[in-house]
Amino acid sequence: MPHRADVDIYQKLLFGRIVVADLTLDNPNASFEICGRHALRAGGAVLTYAFHERLPFDIAGRRMVCYTLTHGQLSPELVQAERKALQEAIAATLGAWRGRRAIPVYQ
């Protein structure tokens, strides 16, 4: 039987209007969970990451928002612009998602 916290995570991933996932740490669990969202919902996800030389697997074509870390912290001189880019990506994602089918697996 799945752990209650796991059930809660998947319910939020499935039913949430928007999901913002940070893939900076190359956490396999985060990648697996966002793949579940992608398989079960037609959209509504924005992926973020701090600069990497190469993105993991085949996500480069997805709506991505890169941000800058300086010594492990958000870069103070860029944080406002990067926050604005994230807000714009969320708005664009929500706008593009309207009218799409909920489960792309069945398409």
N, C-alpha and C positions, 0 to 999 in steps of 0.2 A: 504494500500500500504506500502511495507517495506521501512524503512528509508534507504537512499543512503549509509550510512556507513555500514549498515548490508549487503547490496548487495555487496559492495566492499569486505568485510570480506569473504563472502561465495565464491565469485569469486576467491579470492586469495587462499582460502582453497581448492577449487576444481581444479584450474588450475596450482597451484604452483608445481614446480618440487619436492620440498622438503618442509615439514612443521616441524618446531621444536616447540613443545608445552610444556610450563612449567605448571605443575599441582600442584605446591607446595601449592598454597593457597586454594585448594579444591573449586575453583570457578565453580559453576554449569554451567555457560555459556561456559567456556572453555571446560568442559567435553562434553557438547552438541555439540559444534562446531567441536571438534576432532572426535566425533562419526559420524558427517556428512561427514567428510573427509574419515573416514574408510568405511562408507557405499557406497560412490560414487567412491572411488579410491582403487585400489588393494594394494597400499603401498605408500611409500614416506613420512612416518611420523615417527619422533623420539620424544618420550615423555621424558621430564626431570622432576626432582623433587628434592627438598631438602629432606633429610632423614625424613621418617615418620615411625611410628611404624607399620602402616598398610596402604596399598595403597587403594584408592577408587575403588569400584566395581570390575569388573573382567578385570583389565588391567595388572595384574602381568605377564601375558604371552607375552606381547608386548615388543618390543625393547625399553628398558628404560635406562636412564642414570641418576644415582643418583649423586648429588653434595652436598657439605658440607657447611653449614652456621655456622658461629661462631658469636654469638651476632647479628644476622641478616645480617651479611656481608659474602661475599665469603671468605673462609678460605685461607689466603695468602700462607700458606705452601702447600696447595693442589690444588690451582687454575690451575697451569700448567698441572698437571696430569689429572685433571678433564676436562680441555679444550681438551686435547688430546683424552680422552675417548669419548667426544662428537663428535669430528672430525671423529674418527674411526667409530662411530655408524652411522653418516651421510653417510660416504663412503660405509659402508656395506649395508645400506638401499638402496642407489642408485644402488649398484651392484645387490642386490637381486630383485630389482623391474623390471629390464629389461625383456621384453617379457611377462609380466603378463597382463591380461585383465584389462581394466580401471574401470569397474563397477562390483564389486563382487556380488552385489545384483542379477544380472542376471545369475550368475553361478549357 
